[in-house]
Amino acid sequence: MRHQASGYYPGLPSSYGVYDTHRNVQGLLRDSGHEVFHFAMRHPKSIPCPETEKYWPSNVDYPELLKRGIIHSGLKVMKRTMYSSEAEDCMTRLLDEIGPVDIAHVHNMMHHLTPSIFQPLRKRKIPIIWTLHDFSLLCPNTNFFDQKRGRLCAKCLKGGLRFAFAPLLRCKKSSLSASLMAALESWRHRIRKVPQKIDMFISPSRFLKKRFVEAGFNRNKIEVMPNFGPVPPEFPRKTPATGDMPENYALFAGRLSPEKGLTTLVGAWRGMPPEAILRIAGTGPIEDELRAFAKGTANIEFLGYVEPEKLTGIRRRARYIIVSSTCWENAPLTVLEAFSDGIPVLGSNIGGIPEMVRPGITGELFDPNSPEELRDAALAMWRDPEKCRILGENARNIARSEYSPELHIKRLEEIYSSLINTR
């Protein structure tokens, strides 16, 4: 099978994750005997593909252009984010050069490649699959979270004229121009019926699919398929059986931004015993605010940015991981990484998190708006290391049985075959 992988994966410096979903899907496909071509923007952090890089469209530094505050730059950004003629031409030349392709699997291509790449694919009757990593097709701000007010916002869920709320609320980077462009982009994609050009969407969580169906998408064209991650063959976590125990800290690792519920987490941790340490790994826009809020609380440590390999060691020594988000998370890779390492998770009961974190089995849940409930759950887990060990073992077994690479590639090949056989 010849497979065209389209997407743009720069990887934010403040994000964490051992598993690069797109890169690892390519690896799975190649290991299974498929021929894979990659198509992306010429960004220095895009996944390399020597066979096709000469066809990639040029890189556009959107933040730098918008920073200049020049009308011409703003118009250039708007034009490129909505429809890139260059990307369309590049895709056309690539397909003409490499010959027949069985299927195209699209990942993060909004704003960079744009839906322009669908035209040459559809012209050649190549089935298109789109893995949904966020709400970018539904929400101009991509995550249904009002950054300025620190709360969920689903005003644009139904689309249409509701996208006007984006510039009115300045929900994109607190900028009128950025919010207006995001709203216009969303409008255009709906008017041009971009979703109807996709043969199948893949949703990593049932929650994400539910939101898309609520927004008017065809439920029969959305397949729920969880992310995957390799489980180390040797149990990497310290346990009584290895003659050691996890260290006396819980860990949060991720972007320090309002939607991650960190103010609630830091506030709740003040009621924890002094020997219970909370380590916070990551950087982001509210880091200074959080440090000031936590000042004087001796059992909260800020680690700043930590290299992924070093973070893996820190995670494996933690008693448990905390995912305190107050936004509609899809299927956090942080949870999957913890499970693979045999570490339980204390997570917010919101979005796709409760599909992974099962109370009393792989971790515990709490109301994301209740510091008291978070603190009580954190304290209960802290005082019962034996229970944490059992939860971690359960999580590792579930990672092996439900989130394995073998299961993922089997499901993916079934989807591919069903679309190829019906074209």
ABEGO torsion letter per residue (X at the ends): XBBBBBEBBAEBAABBEABBAAAAAAAAAAAAGBBBBBBBBBBAABBBBAAAAAABBBBBBAAAAAAAGBAAAAAAAAAAAABBAAAAAAAAAAAAAAEBBABBBBBBABGAAEAAAAAAAAAAGBBBBBBBABAAAABAAGAGBBAAAGBBBAAAAAEEAAAAAAAAAGABGGBAAAAAAAAAAAAAAAAAGAAAABABBBBABAAAAAAAAAAGBBAAABBBBBBBBBBBABBABBBAAAGBBBBBBBBBBEBBBAAAGAAAAAAAAAABBAABBBBBBEBEAAAAAAAAAABGBAABBBAEBBBAAAAAAAAAABABBBBABABBBBBBAAAAAAAAAGBBBBBBBBEAAAAABBBGAAEBBBBAABAAAAAAAAAAAAABAAAAAAAAAAAAAAAAAAABAAAAAAAAAAAAAAAAAAX
